[in-house]
Amino acid sequence: MNLGAPELILICLIILLLFGAKKLPEIGKSFGKALAEFKKGMKEVEETTETEKKSDNSQDK
């Protein structure tokens, strides 16, 4: 599904109407923090998985 410029503009206008101009910066800030926390959690899971794989490989030898 590809979104072109007209579709993105329409989505932005609908969001603006629903939340208002004053709430959008707060929503963006909250979304950014949530995304950063999600990425941090994913990185921790990847590191844990790699550590477990390494310890499993060293036990097998």
N, C-alpha and C positions, 0 to 999 in steps of 0.2 A: 504494500500500500504506500504510494508516494503522495506526499502532501506538497502542493505547490504554494506559491505566494498567496493567491487569493484565499485558499483554505486556511492558511496560517493567520492571515489578517482577520478573517471571520472568527476564528477561534479566539484570537486576542480580544476582539471587540466583545464577544460574548462573555469572556472572563471579566473584562472591564465593567460591563453592565452588571454582572452578578455580584462582584465584590466591591466595586468602587475604587476610585483612584487612590484613596488614602490607605486601603488595606493591602494593595498589591505589593508594596515594598516589604511589608511584614511577612506576607505569604512567601515571597521570594527568599527572604532571609531564612525563614523556617525551613523551606525546601532545601536550600543550600546546606544548612546544618545537618538536616536529615541525610542528605546524599553523602556528606563527608563522613558521618557516623557509619553509614552503610559500607562505604569503601574501606573504612578502617576495620570494620568487622570482617569483611571479606578477606582483607590482607592477613588478619590474625588467623582465620580459618586455614588459609593457604599455607601459612608458616607452620601451623600445628600439623597439618597433613604431611608436609615435607619432612618435618622432624620425626613424625611417627614412621614414615616410610624408611628414613635413614636408620632409625633404631631397629626396625624390623629386618632390614638388610644386614645390619651388623650382627644381629642375633643368629641369623641363618648361617653365617660363615663359621 
